[in-house]
């Protein structure tokens, strides 16, 4: 017969197993924390890259908007000139007949 109380006997038998499992869990935790730190770093790099790309796109959009306005202005001017030229050609034709 055992002279130790049941709790002491159970603790004695499972203490080693629990210690090993605790060590394994601690190792897994450290690995997960290290991976999380790496992922966080990579995400920050990607965020900065995305911000740079978006900034570049904003510049391109502004340039395109400006070019569109300029084309619109030039187009209006060309339309006026074209109508004037057509009128002048019409006048010449009428005067030449």
Steps between C-alpha positions, in 0.01 A plus 500: 500500500602854429552734787461814290163662447343442154558858382872472571525168314316632194709816497818294523402286202385778270745774602762387246246473217355841584847656514585360155171621357549843657843524337357401162219753532747773597712416193191514276400831656844649435488377140153651450611830653807510275289424192249767602781755531627408153150523355441836667827628353409373152153654525653836592733477198205417276295786646780744421533357150124532444505860625779577254313339212178683586690828520648434156157419360358820644768696313418315177127566546565872555718507187229324298233736629716798401564348158127439457422863583768617258369276222151633566621859476705434187212303351264792551749735337549263208124472460468878477791518253353219293162672477671827405703322231190329364324835490793658318511214249128536447540873442777439246290241316200729487709790386679288241179383329 
